Amino acid sequence: MERMVTVESGEIWAAETGAGGQGLPVVLLHPAVGDSRLWDPVLPHLTGLPRLIRYDARGYGNSPKPAAGYSQRADLRAVLDHFGVERAVLVGSSMGGRTAIGLALDEPGRVAGLGLLVPGVSGYPDLEVREVTEQIEILAKAGDMDGLVALGLRLWGAAGTPPDAEATAALRGAIPAWFTTFGHEAEEPPLYDRLGELDLPCALLLGERDQPEVVRCNEEMAAHIPGCELLRQPDCDHFPTLRAPRAVAELVTRLYERAV
């Protein structure tokens, strides 16, 4: 079932699927290199779970671009409230993982389990590379979409085989949101130093062919989260749901079994 969910100063697209019933929901949060369609390869392997909810962050996929300031964490909270979810397993990829961590620390009672795929986290030093930011700015000012996609594939799509149609399409669809959301999205407070506060089932998938800064960050995140299961996935980059959908589904299923 697809619907538009009202959030502060806007709306976002969301969908609910699953086997049905009143079991613990799983909420899937997408990365900044794509929208919620990146979960499509994983969903056929999760048909046994009662409730699966996914949504497009503002400016991505079917969600309108923001017209005012907003918070990713507040939008996630609004999605949970809209679907009547008091407690859920959150599975977030990259940007989505950062949002999921924020809610788990802010409202631990609402998060039964935390699945993190190649995640980022605010407050981690040296995760952003200045040279990369400068390259993106140069290409954006030139209106060079092909250049931005090529840069994205080099940085985050190293495990793909050219022409890597799925990752290319995901990036081409997501890149405009990088700029339409700029200046609107609220900056997250530093959370890296608070990872030790997490007290829930947690699993983190690391793509060994991801950007080196992300790999290092993920290793240190897993070490700081108490009891975190670390899955090192070879031949996987920043697109784990495309490169290793079955491994992602197995991680989600194991996490779900620990959380219920």
Salt bridges, closest charged atoms under 4 A:
GLU16 OE2 - ARG51 NE 2.60
ASP35 OD2 - ARG37 NH2 2.64
ASP40 OD1 - ARG54 NH1 2.78
ASP75 OD2 - ARG58 NE 2.78
ASP81 OD1 - ARG110 NH2 2.99
ASP106 OD2 - ARG73 NH1 3.83
ASP106 OD2 - ARG77 NH2 2.85
GLU107 OE2 - ARG77 NE 2.34
GLU131 OE2 - ARG130 NH2 3.65
GLU134 OE2 - ARG130 NH1 2.88
GLU137 OE2 - LYS141 NZ 3.03
ASP146 OD1 - ARG172 NH2 3.06
ASP164 OD2 - ARG243 NH2 2.84
GLU185 OE2 - ARG98 NH2 2.90
GLU188 OE1 - ARG73 NH2 2.39
GLU197 OE1 - ARG194 NH2 3.03
GLU208 OE2 - ARG232 NE 2.94
ASP210 OD2 - HIS238 ND1 2.72
GLU219 OE2 - ARG232 NH2 2.96
GLU229 OE2 - ARG254 NH2 2.68
GLU229 OE1 - ARG258 NH1 3.86
ASP237 OD2 - ARG243 NE 3.07
